[in-house]
Amino acid sequence: MSYRRYVALGDSQTEGLGDHDDAGGHRGWADRLAEHLARVDPGVRYANLAVRGRLAAQVRDEQLPAALELRPDLATVMAGMNDLIRPGFDAAEVAAALEETFAALTAAGARVVSVTFPDLGAITPLARPLVPRVLDLNARIEKAAARHGVTLIDTFPLAFVTDARMWSSDRLHASPVGHARFAAAFAHALGLPGWDDAWMTPLPALPAPAAWRAVAAEARWLATFGGPWLGRRLRGRSSGDARTAKRPLLTPVVEGPSV
């Protein structure tokens, strides 16, 4: 099946942070997926409404109405991580916002694809206390997806997803390798020609770092990324303040560099 109107909804991961393009912007897995779709049908048009820092309810309230106006036959939804890492997280509220998004898009006739979240504690040890939140939210997302016929990519059981090479240095956004893998996962889930489960192949093993290097890496991450993030939360600010979608209209897909 080919798709002619693809709309991506979400936060920084879908916006493409961690995967720079040649123009000084961000490419990301959704751009890469659009390129895969265009190889099947060059007439496909693509819009990306994602904005960094957005919560699941903001995606529903701000991006969903715009998405419905574009009448997509394919939509991807990736949101909830910004909720999950904040104090006051409520899995039921986040899942409800996602389910309302799923319901509206599928009712409008779109094929919808979404994801569960990986084991954050395996990506960074400082996030281990968040793992019960991840499991709770994932279970709710799975049920919501099943109720609305949403295709779901389950990342939590896949150990390679937590490999450091899948993530940029901030450990919040996928690296170019990670974005390429996620795009391949969506292409496989959609049954696009030429795509199979090779995206699940583990990366080649690396030797374990010395204990002191691991400790130093955690301290460096906390100072470089963890501290500034906490500072924004305390000031009530978001990385997406005053930002708008990078691709608000359906436009033809332009092939990006191969990675």
FIKOLZA-1660 file (N, C-alpha, C; in steps of 0.1 Angstrom, whole numbers, plus 5000, padded with zeros to 4 digits):
% residues 259
   i   px   py   pz ch aa at
   1 5008 4988 5000  A  M  N
   1 5000 5000 5000  A  M CA
   1 5009 5012 5000  A  M  C
   2 5005 5022 4992  A  S  N
   2 5013 5035 4992  A  S CA
   2 5005 5045 4999  A  S  C
   3 5012 5055 5004  A  Y  N
   3 5005 5066 5011  A  Y CA
   3 5009 5079 5004  A  Y  C
   4 4999 5088 5004  A  R  N
   4 5001 5101 4996  A  R CA
   4 5002 5113 5006  A  R  C
   5 4997 5112 5018  A  R  N
   5 4997 5123 5027  A  R CA
   5 5001 5118 5041  A  R  C
   6 5014 5120 5044  A  Y  N
   6 5020 5116 5057  A  Y CA
   6 5022 5128 5066  A  Y  C
   7 5016 5127 5078  A  V  N
   7 5018 5137 5088  A  V CA
   7 5024 5131 5101  A  V  C
   8 5035 5137 5106  A  A  N
   8 5041 5133 5118  A  A CA
   8 5038 5142 5130  A  A  C
   9 5034 5137 5141  A  L  N
   9 5031 5144 5153  A  L CA
   9 5040 5140 5164  A  L  C
  10 5044 5150 5173  A  G  N
  10 5053 5146 5184  A  G CA
  10 5061 5157 5190  A  G  C
  11 5072 5153 5195  A  D  N
  11 5081 5162 5202  A  D CA
  11 5095 5162 5196  A  D  C
  12 5105 5164 5203  A  S  N
  12 5118 5166 5197  A  S CA
  12 5124 5154 5189  A  S  C
  13 5120 5142 5193  A  Q  N
  13 5125 5131 5186  A  Q CA
  13 5119 5131 5172  A  Q  C
  14 5107 5134 5170  A  T  N
  14 5101 5135 5157  A  T CA
  14 5105 5147 5150  A  T  C
  15 5108 5158 5157  A  E  N
  15 5113 5170 5150  A  E CA
  15 5127 5167 5144  A  E  C
  16 5134 5157 5151  A  G  N
  16 5147 5153 5145  A  G CA
  16 5159 5157 5152  A  G  C
  17 5158 5162 5165  A  L  N
  17 5170 5166 5172  A  L CA
  17 5180 5154 5174  A  L  C
  18 5192 5157 5172  A  G  N
  18 5203 5146 5173  A  G CA
  18 5207 5142 5159  A  G  C
  19 5200 5146 5149  A  D  N
  19 5203 5142 5135  A  D CA
  19 5203 5154 5126  A  D  C
  20 5214 5161 5125  A  H  N
  20 5215 5173 5118  A  H CA
  20 5215 5171 5103  A  H  C
  21 5209 5181 5096  A  D  N
  21 5209 5180 5081  A  D CA
  21 5219 5189 5075  A  D  C
  22 5220 5189 5062  A  D  N
  22 5231 5198 5056  A  D CA
  22 5228 5212 5056  A  D  C
  23 5216 5216 5060  A  A  N
  23 5212 5230 5060  A  A CA
  23 5213 5236 5074  A  A  C
  24 5218 5229 5083  A  G  N
  24 5219 5234 5097  A  G CA
  24 5207 5232 5105  A  G  C
  25 5197 5224 5100  A  G  N
  25 5185 5221 5107  A  G CA
  25 5186 5206 5113  A  G  C
  26 5174 5200 5114  A  H  N
  26 5173 5187 5119  A  H CA
  26 5166 5178 5109  A  H  C
  27 5171 5166 5107  A  R  N
  27 5165 5156 5098  A  R CA
  27 5156 5147 5106  A  R  C
  28 5161 5136 5111  A  G  N
  28 5153 5128 5120  A  G CA
  28 5146 5116 5114  A  G  C
  29 5141 5107 5122  A  W  N
  29 5135 5095 5117  A  W CA
  29 5123 5098 5108  A  W  C
  30 5115 5108 5112  A  A  N
  30 5103 5110 5104  A  A CA
  30 5106 5115 5090  A  A  C
  31 5116 5124 5088  A  D  N
  31 5121 5128 5075  A  D CA
  31 5126 5116 5067  A  D  C
  32 5134 5107 5074  A  R  N
  32 5139 5095 5068  A  R CA
  32 5128 5086 5063  A  R  C
  33 5118 5084 5072  A  L  N
  33 5106 5076 5068  A  L CA
  33 5099 5082 5056  A  L  C
  34 5097 5095 5056  A  A  N
  34 5091 5101 5044  A  A CA
  34 5099 5098 5031  A  A  C
  35 5112 5098 5032  A  E  N
  35 5120 5095 5021  A  E CA
  35 5118 5080 5016  A  E  C
  36 5117 5071 5026  A  H  N
  36 5114 5057 5023  A  H CA
  36 5100 5056 5016  A  H  C
  37 5090 5064 5021  A  L  N
  37 5077 5064 5014  A  L CA
  37 5078 5069 5000  A  L  C
  38 5086 5079 4998  A  A  N
  38 5087 5086 4985  A  A CA
  38 5094 5076 4975  A  A  C
  39 5102 5067 4979  A  R  N
  39 5108 5057 4970  A  R CA
  39 5097 5047 4965  A  R  C
  40 5087 5045 4973  A  V  N
  40 5075 5037 4969  A  V CA
  40 5066 5045 4960  A  V  C
  41 5063 5057 4964  A  D  N
  41 5054 5066 4957  A  D CA
  41 5059 5080 4957  A  D  C
  42 5066 5084 4946  A  P  N
  42 5072 5098 4945  A  P CA
  42 5062 5109 4947  A  P  C
  43 5049 5106 4946  A  G  N
  43 5039 5116 4948  A  G CA
  43 5035 5119 4962  A  G  C
  44 5041 5112 4972  A  V  N
  44 5037 5114 4986  A  V CA
  44 5041 5128 4990  A  V  C
  45 5033 5134 4999  A  R  N
  45 5036 5147 5005  A  R CA
  45 5037 5145 5020  A  R  C
  46 5045 5153 5026  A  Y  N
  46 5048 5151 5040  A  Y CA
  46 5048 5164 5048  A  Y  C
  47 5042 5163 5060  A  A  N
  47 5042 5174 5070  A  A CA
  47 5047 5169 5083  A  A  C
  48 5055 5177 5090  A  N  N
  48 5060 5174 5103  A  N CA
  48 5056 5185 5113  A  N  C
  49 5047 5182 5122  A  L  N
  49 5041 5192 5131  A  L CA
  49 5048 5191 5144  A  L  C
  50 5058 5182 5146  A  A  N
  50 5064 5180 5159  A  A CA
  50 5072 5193 5164  A  A  C
  51 5072 5195 5177  A  V  N
  51 5079 5206 5183  A  V CA
  51 5086 5201 5196  A  V  C
  52 5098 5204 5197  A  R  N
  52 5106 5199 5209  A  R CA
  52 5099 5204 5222  A  R  C
  53 5100 5196 5232  A  G  N
  53 5095 5200 5245  A  G CA
  53 5080 5197 5247  A  G  C
  54 5073 5194 5237  A  R  N
  54 5058 5193 5238  A  R CA
  54 5054 5180 5247  A  R  C
  55 5044 5182 5255  A  L  N
  55 5038 5172 5263  A  L CA
  55 5027 5165 5254  A  L  C
  56 5023 5153 5259  A  A  N
  56 5013 5146 5251  A  A CA
  56 5000 5154 5249  A  A  C
  57 4996 5161 5260  A  A  N
  57 4984 5169 5259  A  A CA
  57 4986 5180 5249  A  A  C
  58 4998 5186 5249  A  Q  N
  58 5000 5197 5239  A  Q CA
  58 5000 5191 5225  A  Q  C
  59 5005 5179 5223  A  V  N
  59 5004 5173 5209  A  V CA
  59 4990 5172 5205  A  V  C
  60 4981 5167 5215  A  R  N
  60 4967 5165 5212  A  R CA
  60 4960 5179 5209  A  R  C
  61 4963 5189 5217  A  D  N
  61 4956 5201 5217  A  D CA
  61 4961 5210 5205  A  D  C
  62 4974 5210 5203  A  E  N
  62 4980 5219 5193  A  E CA
  62 4982 5213 5179  A  E  C
  63 4987 5201 5179  A  Q  N
  63 4991 5194 5166  A  Q CA
  63 4980 5186 5160  A  Q  C
  64 4971 5180 5168  A  L  N
  64 4961 5172 5162  A  L CA
  64 4951 5179 5154  A  L  C
  65 4946 5191 5158  A  P  N
  65 4937 5198 5149  A  P CA
  65 4943 5202 5135  A  P  C
  66 4956 5206 5136  A  A  N
  66 4963 5209 5123  A  A CA
  66 4965 5196 5115  A  A  C
  67 4968 5185 5121  A  A  N
  67 4969 5173 5114  A  A CA
  67 4956 5169 5107  A  A  C
  68 4945 5170 5114  A  L  N
  68 4932 5166 5108  A  L CA
  68 4929 5174 5096  A  L  C
  69 4933 5187 5097  A  E  N
  69 4930 5196 5085  A  E CA
  69 4938 5191 5073  A  E  C
  70 4949 5184 5075  A  L  N
  70 4957 5180 5064  A  L CA
  70 4952 5167 5058  A  L  C
  71 4942 5160 5064  A  R  N
  71 4936 5148 5060  A  R CA
  71 4946 5137 5056  A  R  C
  72 4955 5133 5066  A  P  N
  72 4965 5123 5063  A  P CA
  72 4959 5109 5061  A  P  C
  73 4966 5102 5052  A  D  N
  73 4962 5088 5051  A  D CA
  73 4973 5079 5059  A  D  C
  74 4983 5086 5064  A  L  N
  74 4993 5080 5073  A  L CA
  74 4997 5090 5083  A  L  C
  75 4997 5087 5096  A  A  N
  75 5002 5095 5107  A  A CA
  75 5010 5087 5117  A  A  C
  76 5021 5094 5122  A  T  N
  76 5029 5088 5132  A  T CA
  76 5028 5097 5145  A  T  C
  77 5027 5090 5156  A  V  N
  77 5026 5097 5169  A  V CA
  77 5036 5092 5178  A  V  C
  78 5045 5101 5183  A  M  N
  78 5056 5098 5192  A  M CA
  78 5056 5109 5203  A  M  C
  79 5050 5107 5214  A  A  N
  79 5049 5117 5225  A  A CA
  79 5048 5110 5238  A  A  C
  80 5051 5117 5249  A  G  N
  80 5050 5112 5262  A  G CA
  80 5063 5112 5270  A  G  C
  81 5074 5112 5263  A  M  N
  81 5087 5112 5270  A  M CA
  81 5089 5125 5279  A  M  C
  82 5085 5136 5274  A  N  N
  82 5086 5148 5282  A  N CA
  82 5077 5148 5294  A  N  C
  83 5066 5141 5293  A  D  N
  83 5057 5139 5305  A  D CA
  83 5064 5130 5315  A  D  C
  84 5070 5119 5310  A  L  N
  84 5075 5108 5318  A  L CA
  84 5086 5113 5327  A  L  C
  85 5095 5122 5322  A  I  N
  85 5106 5126 5330  A  I CA
  85 5104 5138 5339  A  I  C
  86 5091 5142 5340  A  R  N
  86 5088 5154 5348  A  R CA
  86 5082 5150 5362  A  R  C
  87 5084 5158 5372  A  P  N
  87 5076 5155 5385  A  P CA
  87 5061 5157 5382  A  P  C
  88 5054 5149 5390  A  G  N
  88 5039 5150 5388  A  G CA
  88 5034 5142 5376  A  G  C
  89 5042 5133 5371  A  F  N
  89 5038 5125 5360  A  F CA
  89 5026 5116 5363  A  F  C
  90 5016 5116 5354  A  D  N
  90 5004 5108 5356  A  D CA
  90 5002 5099 5344  A  D  C
  91 5005 5087 5345  A  A  N
  91 5005 5078 5333  A  A CA
  91 4991 5077 5327  A  A  C
  92 4980 5078 5335  A  A  N
  92 4967 5077 5330  A  A CA
  92 4964 5090 5322  A  A  C
  93 4968 5101 5326  A  E  N
  93 4965 5114 5319  A  E CA
  93 4973 5114 5306  A  E  C
  94 4985 5109 5306  A  V  N
  94 4993 5109 5294  A  V CA
  94 4987 5099 5284  A  V  C
  95 4984 5087 5288  A  A  N
  95 4978 5077 5280  A  A CA
  95 4965 5082 5274  A  A  C
  96 4957 5089 5282  A  A  N
  96 4944 5094 5277  A  A CA
  96 4946 5104 5266  A  A  C
  97 4956 5113 5267  A  A  N
  97 4959 5123 5256  A  A CA
  97 4963 5115 5244  A  A  C
  98 4972 5105 5245  A  L  N
  98 4976 5098 5233  A  L CA
  98 4964 5090 5227  A  L  C
  99 4956 5084 5236  A  E  N
  99 4945 5077 5230  A  E CA
  99 4935 5086 5223  A  E  C
 100 4932 5098 5228  A  E  N
 100 4924 5107 5221  A  E CA
 100 4930 5111 5207  A  E  C
 101 4943 5112 5207  A  T  N
 101 4950 5115 5194  A  T CA
 101 4948 5103 5185  A  T  C
 102 4951 5091 5190  A  F  N
 102 4949 5079 5181  A  F CA
 102 4935 5078 5176  A  F  C
 103 4925 5080 5185  A  A  N
 103 4911 5079 5181  A  A CA
 103 4907 5089 5170  A  A  C
 104 4911 5101 5171  A  A  N
 104 4907 5111 5162  A  A CA
 104 4914 5108 5148  A  A  C
 105 4926 5104 5148  A  L  N
 105 4933 5102 5135  A  L CA
 105 4927 5090 5128  A  L  C
 106 4925 5079 5136  A  T  N
 106 4920 5067 5129  A  T CA
 106 4906 5069 5125  A  T  C
 107 4898 5076 5132  A  A  N
 107 4884 5079 5128  A  A CA
 107 4884 5087 5115  A  A  C
 108 4894 5095 5113  A  A  N
 108 4895 5103 5101  A  A CA
 108 4900 5095 5089  A  A  C
 109 4903 5082 5091  A  G  N
 109 4908 5074 5080  A  G CA
 109 4922 5072 5079  A  G  C
 110 4930 5077 5089  A  A  N
 110 4945 5076 5087  A  A CA
 110 4950 5062 5093  A  A  C
 111 4960 5057 5087  A  R  N
 111 4968 5046 5093  A  R CA
 111 4977 5052 5103  A  R  C
 112 4977 5048 5115  A  V  N
 112 4985 5054 5126  A  V CA
 112 4995 5044 5131  A  V  C
 113 5007 5049 5133  A  V  N
 113 5018 5041 5139  A  V CA
 113 5024 5048 5151  A  V  C
 114 5026 5041 5162  A  S  N
 114 5032 5048 5174  A  S CA
 114 5042 5038 5180  A  S  C
 115 5047 5042 5191  A  V  N
 115 5058 5034 5198  A  V CA
 115 5056 5033 5213  A  V  C
 116 5062 5023 5219  A  T  N
 116 5064 5023 5233  A  T CA
 116 5078 5028 5236  A  T  C
 117 5081 5031 5249  A  F  N
 117 5094 5037 5252  A  F CA
 117 5104 5027 5257  A  F  C
 118 5117 5029 5255  A  P  N
 118 5127 5019 5259  A  P CA
 118 5130 5020 5274  A  P  C
 119 5139 5011 5278  A  D  N
 119 5143 5010 5292  A  D CA
 119 5153 5022 5295  A  D  C
 120 5148 5033 5301  A  L  N
 120 5156 5045 5303  A  L CA
 120 5167 5042 5313  A  L  C
 121 5165 5032 5322  A  G  N
 121 5176 5029 5332  A  G CA
 121 5188 5023 5325  A  G  C
 122 5186 5016 5314  A  A  N
 122 5197 5010 5307  A  A CA
 122 5204 5020 5298  A  A  C
 123 5197 5032 5295  A  I  N
 123 5204 5042 5287  A  I CA
 123 5212 5051 5296  A  I  C
 124 5207 5054 5308  A  T  N
 124 5215 5062 5318  A  T CA
 124 5211 5057 5332  A  T  C
 125 5221 5053 5340  A  P  N
 125 5218 5048 5353  A  P CA
 125 5210 5058 5362  A  P  C
 126 5211 5071 5360  A  L  N
 126 5204 5080 5368  A  L CA
 126 5189 5080 5365  A  L  C
 127 5185 5073 5354  A  A  N
 127 5171 5073 5351  A  A CA
 127 5164 5060 5356  A  A  C
 128 5171 5052 5363  A  R  N
 128 5166 5039 5368  A  R CA
 128 5153 5041 5376  A  R  C
 129 5152 5051 5384  A  P  N
 129 5139 5053 5392  A  P CA
 129 5127 5055 5383  A  P  C
 130 5129 5058 5370  A  L  N
 130 5118 5061 5361  A  L CA
 130 5113 5049 5354  A  L  C
 131 5120 5037 5356  A  V  N
 131 5116 5025 5348  A  V CA
 131 5101 5021 5352  A  V  C
 132 5097 5021 5364  A  P  N
 132 5083 5018 5367  A  P CA
 132 5073 5027 5359  A  P  C
 133 5076 5039 5358  A  R  N
 133 5068 5048 5350  A  R CA
 133 5067 5044 5335  A  R  C
 134 5079 5040 5330  A  V  N
 134 5080 5036 5316  A  V CA
 134 5071 5024 5314  A  V  C
 135 5072 5014 5323  A  L  N
 135 5064 5002 5322  A  L CA
 135 5049 5005 5323  A  L  C
 136 5045 5013 5332  A  D  N
 136 5031 5017 5334  A  D CA
 136 5026 5024 5321  A  D  C
 137 5033 5034 5316  A  L  N
 137 5028 5041 5304  A  L CA
 137 5028 5032 5292  A  L  C
 138 5038 5023 5290  A  N  N
 138 5038 5014 5279  A  N CA
 138 5026 5005 5279  A  N  C
 139 5023 5000 5290  A  A  N
 139 5011 4991 5291  A  A CA
 139 4998 4998 5287  A  A  C
 140 4997 5011 5291  A  R  N
 140 4985 5018 5287  A  R CA
 140 4985 5022 5272  A  R  C
 141 4997 5025 5267  A  I  N
 141 4998 5028 5253  A  I CA
 141 4994 5015 5245  A  I  C
 142 4999 5004 5249  A  E  N
 142 4995 4991 5242  A  E CA
 142 4980 4989 5242  A  E  C
 143 4974 4991 5253  A  K  N
 143 4959 4989 5253  A  K CA
 143 4952 5000 5244  A  K  C
 144 4956 5012 5245  A  A  N
 144 4950 5022 5237  A  A CA
 144 4952 5020 5222  A  A  C
 145 4964 5015 5218  A  A  N
 145 4967 5012 5204  A  A CA
 145 4958 5001 5199  A  A  C
 146 4956 4991 5208  A  A  N
 146 4948 4979 5204  A  A CA
 146 4933 4983 5202  A  A  C
 147 4929 4993 5210  A  R  N
 147 4915 4997 5209  A  R CA
 147 4912 5004 5196  A  R  C
 148 4922 5011 5191  A  H  N
 148 4919 5019 5179  A  H CA
 148 4927 5014 5166  A  H  C
 149 4932 5002 5167  A  G  N
 149 4938 4997 5155  A  G CA
 149 4951 5004 5151  A  G  C
 150 4958 5009 5161  A  V  N
 150 4971 5016 5158  A  V CA
 150 4982 5005 5158  A  V  C
 151 4990 5006 5148  A  T  N
 151 5002 4998 5147  A  T CA
 151 5013 5003 5157  A  T  C
 152 5017 4994 5166  A  L  N
 152 5026 4998 5176  A  L CA
 152 5040 4991 5175  A  L  C
 153 5050 4999 5176  A  I  N
 153 5064 4993 5176  A  I CA
 153 5069 4993 5191  A  I  C
 154 5071 4981 5196  A  D  N
 154 5075 4979 5210  A  D CA
 154 5090 4979 5212  A  D  C
 155 5095 4990 5217  A  T  N
 155 5110 4991 5218  A  T CA
 155 5116 4986 5231  A  T  C
 156 5107 4985 5241  A  F  N
 156 5112 4982 5255  A  F CA
 156 5120 4969 5255  A  F  C
 157 5115 4958 5249  A  P  N
 157 5123 4945 5250  A  P CA
 157 5136 4945 5242  A  P  C
 158 5138 4954 5234  A  L  N
 158 5150 4954 5225  A  L CA
 158 5162 4960 5231  A  L  C
 159 5172 4951 5235  A  A  N
 159 5183 4956 5242  A  A CA
 159 5192 4966 5234  A  A  C
 160 5192 4964 5221  A  F  N
 160 5201 4972 5213  A  F CA
 160 5196 4987 5213  A  F  C
 161 5183 4989 5216  A  V  N
 161 5178 5003 5216  A  V CA
 161 5184 5011 5227  A  V  C
 162 5190 5005 5237  A  T  N
 162 5196 5012 5248  A  T CA
 162 5211 5013 5246  A  T  C
 163 5216 5008 5235  A  D  N
 163 5231 5010 5232  A  D CA
 163 5234 5024 5230  A  D  C
 164 5245 5028 5236  A  A  N
 164 5249 5043 5236  A  A CA
 164 5250 5048 5222  A  A  C
 165 5253 5040 5212  A  R  N
 165 5255 5045 5199  A  R CA
 165 5242 5048 5192  A  R  C
 166 5231 5044 5198  A  M  N
 166 5217 5047 5193  A  M CA
 166 5213 5061 5197  A  M  C
 167 5221 5068 5207  A  W  N
 167 5217 5080 5213  A  W CA
 167 5228 5091 5211  A  W  C
 168 5224 5103 5210  A  S  N
 168 5233 5114 5210  A  S CA
 168 5239 5116 5224  A  S  C
 169 5248 5125 5225  A  S  N
 169 5255 5127 5238  A  S CA
 169 5246 5132 5249  A  S  C
 170 5234 5137 5246  A  D  N
 170 5225 5141 5257  A  D CA
 170 5217 5130 5262  A  D  C
 171 5217 5118 5255  A  R  N
 171 5210 5106 5259  A  R CA
 171 5195 5108 5259  A  R  C
 172 5190 5119 5254  A  L  N
 172 5176 5121 5252  A  L CA
 172 5171 5120 5238  A  L  C
 173 5180 5123 5229  A  H  N
 173 5176 5123 5215  A  H CA
 173 5185 5112 5207  A  H  C
 174 5179 5106 5198  A  A  N
 174 5186 5096 5190  A  A CA
 174 5197 5102 5182  A  A  C
 175 5207 5094 5180  A  S  N
 175 5218 5098 5171  A  S CA
 175 5214 5095 5157  A  S  C
 176 5222 5099 5147  A  P  N
 176 5219 5096 5133  A  P CA
 176 5217 5081 5131  A  P  C
 177 5225 5073 5138  A  V  N
 177 5223 5058 5137  A  V CA
 177 5209 5054 5143  A  V  C
 178 5206 5060 5154  A  G  N
 178 5193 5057 5161  A  G CA
 178 5181 5062 5152  A  G  C
 179 5182 5074 5147  A  H  N
 179 5171 5079 5138  A  H CA
 179 5170 5070 5126  A  H  C
 180 5181 5065 5120  A  A  N
 180 5180 5056 5108  A  A CA
 180 5173 5043 5112  A  A  C
 181 5176 5038 5124  A  R  N
 181 5170 5025 5129  A  R CA
 181 5155 5027 5131  A  R  C
 182 5152 5038 5137  A  F  N
 182 5137 5041 5140  A  F CA
 182 5130 5042 5127  A  F  C
 183 5135 5049 5117  A  A  N
 183 5129 5050 5104  A  A CA
 183 5127 5037 5098  A  A  C
 184 5137 5028 5099  A  A  N
 184 5136 5015 5094  A  A CA
 184 5125 5007 5101  A  A  C
 185 5124 5009 5114  A  A  N
 185 5114 5002 5122  A  A CA
 185 5100 5006 5117  A  A  C
 186 5097 5018 5114  A  F  N
 186 5084 5023 5109  A  F CA
 186 5082 5018 5095  A  F  C
 187 5092 5018 5087  A  A  N
 187 5091 5013 5073  A  A CA
 187 5087 4998 5073  A  A  C
 188 5093 4990 5082  A  H  N
 188 5090 4976 5084  A  H CA
 188 5076 4974 5089  A  H  C
 189 5072 4982 5099  A  A  N
 189 5058 4981 5105  A  A CA
 189 5048 4984 5094  A  A  C
 190 5051 4993 5085  A  L  N
 190 5042 4996 5074  A  L CA
 190 5042 4986 5063  A  L  C
 191 5052 4977 5063  A  G  N
 191 5053 4967 5052  A  G CA
 191 5058 4973 5039  A  G  C
 192 5066 4984 5040  A  L  N
 192 5071 4990 5028  A  L CA
 192 5081 4980 5021  A  L  C
 193 5080 4979 5007  A  P  N
 193 5089 4970 5000  A  P CA
 193 5104 4972 5003  A  P  C
 194 5111 4961 5006  A  G  N
 194 5125 4962 5008  A  G CA
 194 5129 4963 5023  A  G  C
 195 5119 4964 5032  A  W  N
 195 5122 4966 5046  A  W CA
 195 5117 4953 5054  A  W  C
 196 5126 4948 5062  A  D  N
 196 5123 4936 5070  A  D CA
 196 5127 4939 5084  A  D  C
 197 5129 4929 5092  A  D  N
 197 5132 4931 5107  A  D CA
 197 5147 4933 5109  A  D  C
 198 5155 4936 5099  A  A  N
 198 5169 4938 5100  A  A CA
 198 5172 4950 5110  A  A  C
 199 5163 4959 5111  A  W  N
 199 5165 4970 5120  A  W CA
 199 5167 4966 5135  A  W  C
 200 5162 4953 5138  A  M  N
 200 5164 4948 5152  A  M CA
 200 5177 4942 5154  A  M  C
 201 5186 4941 5144  A  T  N
 201 5199 4934 5146  A  T CA
 201 5207 4942 5156  A  T  C
 202 5213 4936 5166  A  P  N
 202 5221 4943 5176  A  P CA
 202 5233 4949 5169  A  P  C
 203 5238 4960 5175  A  L  N
 203 5250 4966 5170  A  L CA
 203 5262 4957 5174  A  L  C
 204 5273 4958 5167  A  P  N
 204 5285 4950 5171  A  P CA
 204 5289 4953 5186  A  P  C
 205 5293 4943 5193  A  A  N
 205 5296 4945 5207  A  A CA
 205 5309 4954 5209  A  A  C
 206 5309 4962 5219  A  L  N
 206 5320 4970 5223  A  L CA
 206 5326 4965 5237  A  L  C
 207 5339 4967 5239  A  P  N
 207 5344 4963 5252  A  P CA
 207 5338 4972 5263  A  P  C
 208 5335 4967 5275  A  A  N
 208 5329 4974 5286  A  A CA
 208 5339 4985 5290  A  A  C
 209 5335 4997 5293  A  P  N
 209 5344 5008 5298  A  P CA
 209 5349 5005 5312  A  P  C
 210 5360 5010 5316  A  A  N
 210 5365 5009 5329  A  A CA
 210 5356 5016 5339  A  A  C
 211 5355 5011 5351  A  A  N
 211 5345 5017 5361  A  A CA
 211 5347 5032 5362  A  A  C
 212 5359 5036 5363  A  W  N
 212 5362 5051 5365  A  W CA
 212 5357 5059 5353  A  W  C
 213 5358 5053 5341  A  R  N
 213 5353 5060 5329  A  R CA
 213 5338 5062 5330  A  R  C
 214 5331 5051 5334  A  A  N
 214 5317 5051 5335  A  A CA
 214 5312 5062 5345  A  A  C
 215 5319 5063 5356  A  V  N
 215 5315 5073 5366  A  V CA
 215 5318 5087 5361  A  V  C
 216 5329 5089 5354  A  A  N
 216 5332 5102 5349  A  A CA
 216 5322 5106 5338  A  A  C
 217 5318 5096 5330  A  A  N
 217 5308 5099 5320  A  A CA
 217 5295 5103 5326  A  A  C
 218 5290 5097 5337  A  E  N
 218 5278 5101 5344  A  E CA
 218 5279 5115 5349  A  E  C
 219 5291 5118 5355  A  A  N
 219 5292 5132 5361  A  A CA
 219 5293 5142 5350  A  A  C
 220 5299 5139 5339  A  R  N
 220 5299 5148 5327  A  R CA
 220 5286 5151 5321  A  R  C
 221 5278 5140 5320  A  W  N
 221 5264 5141 5315  A  W CA
 221 5256 5150 5324  A  W  C
 222 5257 5147 5337  A  L  N
 222 5249 5155 5347  A  L CA
 222 5252 5170 5346  A  L  C
 223 5265 5173 5345  A  A  N
 223 5269 5187 5344  A  A CA
 223 5265 5194 5331  A  A  C
 224 5266 5186 5320  A  T  N
 224 5264 5192 5307  A  T CA
 224 5249 5192 5303  A  T  C
 225 5242 5182 5306  A  F  N
 225 5228 5181 5302  A  F CA
 225 5218 5180 5313  A  F  C
 226 5220 5172 5323  A  G  N
 226 5211 5170 5334  A  G CA
 226 5208 5183 5341  A  G  C
 227 5219 5190 5345  A  G  N
 227 5217 5203 5352  A  G CA
 227 5210 5214 5345  A  G  C
 228 5213 5216 5332  A  P  N
 228 5206 5226 5325  A  P CA
 228 5191 5223 5323  A  P  C
 229 5188 5210 5321  A  W  N
 229 5174 5205 5319  A  W CA
 229 5167 5208 5332  A  W  C
 230 5173 5205 5344  A  L  N
 230 5166 5207 5356  A  L CA
 230 5164 5222 5359  A  L  C
 231 5174 5230 5355  A  G  N
 231 5172 5245 5356  A  G CA
 231 5160 5250 5348  A  G  C
 232 5158 5245 5336  A  R  N
 232 5147 5250 5328  A  R CA
 232 5134 5246 5335  A  R  C
 233 5133 5234 5341  A  R  N
 233 5121 5229 5347  A  R CA
 233 5118 5238 5359  A  R  C
 234 5128 5242 5367  A  L  N
 234 5126 5250 5379  A  L CA
 234 5121 5264 5375  A  L  C
 235 5125 5269 5363  A  R  N
 235 5121 5282 5358  A  R CA
 235 5108 5281 5350  A  R  C
 236 5103 5269 5349  A  G  N
 236 5090 5268 5341  A  G CA
 236 5092 5270 5326  A  G  C
 237 5104 5267 5321  A  R  N
 237 5107 5270 5307  A  R CA
 237 5108 5256 5300  A  R  C
 238 5106 5257 5287  A  S  N
 238 5108 5245 5278  A  S CA
 238 5117 5248 5267  A  S  C
 239 5124 5238 5262  A  S  N
 239 5132 5240 5250  A  S CA
 239 5125 5244 5238  A  S  C
 240 5111 5241 5238  A  G  N
 240 5103 5245 5226  A  G CA
 240 5096 5258 5227  A  G  C
 241 5099 5266 5237  A  D  N
 241 5092 5279 5239  A  D CA
 241 5094 5287 5226  A  D  C
 242 5084 5293 5221  A  A  N
 242 5084 5302 5209  A  A CA
 242 5087 5295 5196  A  A  C
 243 5088 5281 5196  A  R  N
 243 5091 5274 5184  A  R CA
 243 5078 5269 5178  A  R  C
 244 5079 5268 5165  A  T  N
 244 5068 5262 5157  A  T CA
 244 5072 5251 5149  A  T  C
 245 5063 5244 5143  A  A  N
 245 5066 5232 5135  A  A CA
 245 5075 5235 5123  A  A  C
 246 5085 5226 5120  A  K  N
 246 5094 5229 5110  A  K CA
 246 5088 5227 5096  A  K  C
 247 5077 5219 5095  A  R  N
 247 5072 5216 5082  A  R CA
 247 5056 5215 5084  A  R  C
 248 5050 5226 5085  A  P  N
 248 5035 5227 5089  A  P CA
 248 5026 5223 5077  A  P  C
 249 5031 5223 5065  A  L  N
 249 5022 5220 5054  A  L CA
 249 5027 5207 5046  A  L  C
 250 5018 5201 5039  A  L  N
 250 5022 5189 5031  A  L CA
 250 5029 5194 5019  A  L  C
 251 5042 5189 5018  A  T  N
 251 5050 5193 5007  A  T CA
 251 5057 5181 5001  A  T  C
 252 5062 5181 4989  A  P  N
 252 5069 5169 4983  A  P CA
 252 5082 5166 4992  A  P  C
 253 5086 5154 4991  A  V  N
 253 5097 5149 4999  A  V CA
 253 5110 5151 4990  A  V  C
 254 5120 5156 4997  A  V  N
 254 5133 5158 4990  A  V CA
 254 5143 5148 4997  A  V  C
 255 5150 5140 4989  A  E  N
 255 5159 5130 4994  A  E CA
 255 5170 5136 5002  A  E  C
 256 5173 5131 5014  A  G  N
 256 5184 5135 5022  A  G CA
 256 5196 5127 5020  A  G  C
 257 5207 5130 5026  A  P  N
 257 5220 5123 5024  A  P CA
 257 5218 5109 5030  A  P  C
 258 5225 5099 5024  A  S  N
 258 5224 5085 5029  A  S CA
 258 5233 5084 5041  A  S  C
 259 5229 5076 5051  A  V  N
 259 5237 5073 5063  A  V CA
 259 5236 5058 5066  A  V  C
% end
